[in-house]
Amino acid sequence: MYMFVEEAISDAFKVFLVGMVLYSAFFILLLRLTFYRTRSFARKNLRTLGKLRAFAEKKEREADGEATWEGRELLNNVIARYRPRM
């Protein structure tokens, strides 16, 4: 009788360990996918912000410098925030 209890406990522990390994692998995979998705999101928005900067500079040139520097500074701060750090 004790032998069956020992085997049942051993089997339950093995199932628990296998479950934890699978859970850890799934969590690492999910974390990795989230990282790649966030990085691509930042790159896409950095391109969009670059286009916005070019558009703002073009409008400033057309207006003969009447635009304020606050807008450019704010845009530069936003671009710096999303720029990938190396």
C-alpha positions in Angstrom: 0.0 0.0 0.0 2.8 2.4 0.9 4.5 1.6 -2.4 1.4 2.9 -4.3 1.3 6.1 -2.3 5.0 6.7 -2.9 4.5 6.1 -6.6 1.5 8.4 -6.7 3.4 11.2 -5.0 6.4 10.7 -7.2 4.1 10.8 -10.3 2.4 13.9 -9.1 5.7 15.6 -8.5 6.9 14.7 -12.0 3.7 16.1 -13.5 4.2 19.3 -11.5 7.8 19.7 -12.7 6.9 19.1 -16.3 4.1 21.6 -16.0 6.4 24.2 -14.5 8.9 23.7 -17.3 6.2 24.1 -19.9 4.8 27.1 -18.2 8.3 28.7 -18.0 9.0 28.0 -21.7 5.6 29.5 -22.6 6.3 32.6 -20.5 9.7 33.1 -22.0 8.3 32.8 -25.5 5.5 35.3 -24.7 8.0 37.7 -23.3 10.2 37.4 -26.3 7.3 38.0 -28.7 6.2 41.0 -26.7 9.7 42.5 -26.9 9.9 42.1 -30.7 6.4 43.6 -31.1 7.3 46.6 -28.9 10.6 47.2 -30.8 8.8 47.1 -34.2 6.2 49.5 -32.8 8.9 51.9 -31.7 10.6 51.7 -35.0 7.4 52.4 -36.9 6.6 55.4 -34.7 10.1 56.7 -35.0 9.7 56.7 -38.8 6.4 58.5 -38.4 7.9 61.0 -36.1 10.8 61.6 -38.5 8.3 62.4 -41.3 6.5 64.7 -38.9 9.8 66.5 -38.1 10.5 66.9 -41.8 7.0 68.3 -42.4 7.4 70.7 -39.5 10.8 71.9 -40.7 9.4 72.4 -44.2 6.5 74.5 -42.8 9.0 76.5 -40.7 11.0 77.3 -43.8 7.9 78.3 -45.7 6.8 80.6 -42.8 10.2 82.4 -42.8 11.0 81.3 -39.2 7.8 82.5 -37.6 7.2 79.2 -36.0 8.2 78.7 -32.4 11.1 76.6 -31.2 8.8 75.0 -28.5 7.2 72.7 -31.1 10.5 71.6 -32.5 11.9 71.0 -29.0 8.9 68.9 -28.0 9.1 66.9 -31.1 12.8 66.3 -30.5 12.1 65.1 -27.0 9.4 62.7 -28.2 11.8 61.3 -30.9 14.5 60.9 -28.3 12.2 58.9 -26.1 11.4 56.3 -28.8 14.9 56.2 -30.3 16.5 52.7 -29.7 19.4 52.9 -27.3 22.6 51.2 -28.3 
